[in-house]
Amino acid sequence: GDPALAPDGLDQAERVGQRLSGSRIDAIYVSTLRRTAMTAAPLLAATGMTPGVEPGIRGVHLGEWGGGLYRQRIAEGHPMVAQMI
């Protein structure tokens, strides 16, 4: 799955972009996942930078629990989550 950022994530990305916009930043990298580009977008807009795209930093493959289902299962207290922890 390649879900977009949730509304809270968009708000957080905007606030981080504002906070870091005055910092010295040499490079910004994103993965091929849509949410990483959405997270970086406010900072990219503030700095005028172009991100480097690194396919190798996609993260962990969660199988059938991908696309936000992992977070949902944690919130539900799914028995498998307790085993993983």
JOURSUL-V500234 format. One record per residue. N is the residue number from 0. RES is the residue in three letters. PHI is phi as a letter, one per 30 degrees, with the letter a starting at -180 (NA if undefined). NEAR is the number of other ideal C-beta (glycine too) atoms within 10 Angstrom. Layout:
n->[N	N]
res->[RES	RES]
phi->[PHI	PHI]
near->[NEAR	NEAR]
//
This chain:
n->[0	1	2	3	4	5	6	7	8	9	10	11	12	13	14	15	16	17	18	19	20	21	22	23	24	25	26	27	28	29	30	31	32	33	34	35	36	37	38	39	40	41	42	43	44	45	46	47	48	49	50	51	52	53	54	55	56	57	58	59	60	61	62	63	64	65	66	67	68	69	70	71	72	73	74	75	76	77	78	79	80	81	82	83	84]
res->[GLY	ASP	PRO	ALA	LEU	ALA	PRO	ASP	GLY	LEU	ASP	GLN	ALA	GLU	ARG	VAL	GLY	GLN	ARG	LEU	SER	GLY	SER	ARG	ILE	ASP	ALA	ILE	TYR	VAL	SER	THR	LEU	ARG	ARG	THR	ALA	MET	THR	ALA	ALA	PRO	LEU	LEU	ALA	ALA	THR	GLY	MET	THR	PRO	GLY	VAL	GLU	PRO	GLY	ILE	ARG	GLY	VAL	HIS	LEU	GLY	GLU	TRP	GLY	GLY	GLY	LEU	TYR	ARG	GLN	ARG	ILE	ALA	GLU	GLY	HIS	PRO	MET	VAL	ALA	GLN	MET	ILE]
phi->[NA	b	d	d	d	d	e	d	d	d	d	d	d	d	d	d	e	d	d	c	d	c	d	d	b	d	a	b	c	b	c	d	d	e	d	d	d	d	d	d	e	d	d	d	d	d	c	i	d	c	d	d	c	b	d	d	c	d	j	c	d	c	h	d	c	d	i	j	d	e	d	d	d	d	d	d	i	e	e	d	d	d	d	d	d]
near->[12	12	13	13	17	12	8	8	14	16	11	14	18	15	11	14	18	12	11	15	13	9	8	5	13	5	8	16	11	19	17	13	17	14	19	21	16	15	21	19	17	20	21	17	12	14	16	6	14	9	16	9	12	12	8	6	12	12	10	7	7	14	8	8	17	14	12	14	15	18	12	11	16	15	9	9	8	15	9	10	14	9	7	10	6]
//
